[in-house]
Amino acid sequence: MNKAKRKAVIAGNWKMNKTPAEAKELLSAVAPLVKDADCEVIACVPFVDLQTALETTEGTNVKIGAENCHWAESGAFTGEISAPMLASMGVEYVVLGHSERRQYFGETDETVNKRTKAALASGLKPIVCVGELLWERECNITEEVIARQIKLDLWDVTEDELKNVIIAYEPVWAIGTGKTATAEQAEEVCAFIRATVAKLYNQAAADALTIQYGGSMNDGNAEELLSKENVDGGLIGGASLVAEKFAAIVAAASK
Ligand code: PEP
């Protein structure tokens, strides 16, 4: 399956930004701008914004995701939110293993894997983030790092479940830094991810997998990044907070 047969997916990751009132305002501005998109459009928003986001986007083509979920269904995990809780609200997607969670909140490949399996079991579609640190790239071990993350994060995920998984390649050095990977660097690693998935599953499963690039993607660089064969979409941080910029990226993915 070639790129043309995979649906492009543009997802905003709002991080810890926007109150419910601000979420309503932003999504009310985004929805009409992306209504004719020829790609999947998702806004992954803070937990407290989910209900407002779902209500504001009802009847539009904008899907809503969360930014994390716990692996247990329920229990003594103060402050956590479970996958069934999200699914029961009508949330469709969930970002897992974001580098900020790995860096600041002790997320490991083991917990990313547990969260991924829990999300899938609840019918959520996980956006699983992988990516190397700058130091790892400089030491020339990007492929080892990515292969290890893919193997561990997808451990015990069946081929059938994989159909609901999106992988986001997010080089840590490019997130929130304004430093974008070149289109060639993004393509090289996204192609490597696809080849790794082909080895773990099979070529058809790998060909069908949506692989996003994330890391300072914006309205100026999106078209070139998204033109690459193995870059099927984007996970967008900063630029997803500005309706016109996010819509311009969606438009680039719709070409
Ligand atoms: C992200 O948070 O996933 C991200 C890619 O952020 P930014 O676009 O701001 O680099």
Residues whose N, C-alpha, C, O or C-beta is under 5 A from the ligand:
A	BS01	PEP	N13 A174 I175 G176 T177 G214 G215 S216 M217 L235 I236 G237 G238
